[in-house]
Amino acid sequence: LCLNRPDPSSQFRLAIGSYVEQYSNTVQIVNKRPADGSEADYGHSNQVYMACEFDHPYPCTKILWSPDTRSGGARDLLATTGDYLRIWNVTDDGSGRGTLLHKREALLNNNKNSE
């Protein structure tokens, strides 16, 4: 299951969830290397690389990026569903290598009997 970022002005990002019929699964975020226009860049601008990977309990049934961030929100949020709805905040790690950090912002449960 995967979905590309909805904002056409943002950098290409693709979220991909594994499907293993067990508890241990992962979510990977894949980026596309930006073209810089140099000759050395020829043929490399279409390469994709894994920018982030994190554990996810049970397979994701859906993965969705937050709507367009230009409409007021500054955070890059990713929602995953499986056993619960999880909201992740995805940010640049500041290394300059295009790698990302993730932080779980929320874990939501629709069970009315939960504490």
C-alpha positions in Angstrom: 0.0 0.0 0.0 1.4 3.4 -0.9 0.6 6.9 -1.7 2.5 9.8 -3.1 2.6 13.3 -1.5 -0.5 15.3 -2.6 1.2 18.7 -2.9 2.6 19.1 -6.4 5.1 21.8 -5.3 6.7 19.6 -2.6 9.5 17.1 -3.1 8.4 13.6 -4.3 7.7 11.2 -1.4 6.2 7.8 -1.5 5.1 5.9 1.6 5.1 2.1 1.3 3.9 -0.4 3.9 5.0 -4.0 4.1 2.4 -6.8 4.3 3.5 -9.6 6.5 0.7 -11.5 8.3 2.4 -11.0 11.6 2.9 -8.3 14.1 6.2 -7.0 12.8 5.8 -4.8 9.7 7.4 -1.6 8.4 6.7 1.6 6.7 9.2 3.1 4.3 9.3 6.6 2.9 11.0 6.8 -0.5 12.3 10.0 -2.1 13.4 10.9 -5.6 16.8 12.5 -6.0 16.3 16.1 -7.3 18.0 17.0 -10.6 20.6 19.7 -10.3 21.0 20.1 -14.1 24.7 19.2 -14.1 26.3 16.7 -16.5 27.3 14.6 -13.5 23.6 14.4 -12.7 22.6 12.9 -16.0 20.8 9.6 -15.5 20.7 10.0 -11.7 17.8 12.4 -11.3 15.3 9.5 -11.6 16.8 7.5 -8.8 14.8 6.8 -5.7 16.2 6.1 -2.3 14.8 5.1 1.1 14.7 8.3 3.2 13.1 6.7 6.3 11.9 3.4 7.7 10.0 2.6 10.9 8.3 -0.3 12.5 4.6 -0.6 12.3 2.6 -3.2 14.2 0.5 -5.3 11.9 0.2 -4.5 8.2 -1.1 -1.1 7.2 -4.5 -1.2 5.6 -4.2 2.5 4.4 -1.4 5.0 4.3 -2.2 8.7 3.5 -0.3 11.9 3.6 -1.9 15.0 5.1 -3.7 17.3 2.7 -1.8 20.2 1.1 0.4 21.9 3.7 0.2 25.3 1.9 -3.3 25.7 3.4 -2.0 26.7 6.9 -0.3 23.6 8.2 3.5 23.5 8.4 3.9 19.9 9.4 4.3 16.9 7.1 1.9 14.3 8.6 1.3 10.7 7.6 -1.6 8.6 8.7 -1.5 4.8 8.9 -4.3 2.4 9.8 -4.2 -1.2 10.8 -5.2 -2.2 14.3 -5.3 1.5 15.3 -5.1 4.9 13.5 -1.6 6.3 13.9 -0.5 9.8 13.0 3.2 10.3 12.2 5.1 13.6 11.9 7.8 13.3 9.2 10.6 15.9 9.2 14.0 16.4 7.5 16.8 15.2 9.8 19.0 18.2 8.9 21.9 16.1 7.7 21.7 17.4 4.1 21.5 13.8 2.8 17.7 13.8 2.3 17.0 11.5 5.1 14.0 11.9 7.3 13.0 11.5 10.9 9.6 10.2 12.1 7.7 10.7 15.4 4.4 9.2 16.3 2.1 12.1 17.1 -1.1 10.1 18.0 -2.5 6.6 18.5 -6.2 6.6 18.1 -8.6 3.7 19.1 -12.3 3.5 18.3 -13.0 1.0 21.1 -15.6 2.5 23.4 -14.5 0.1 26.2 -10.8 1.1 26.2 -9.3 3.1 29.1 
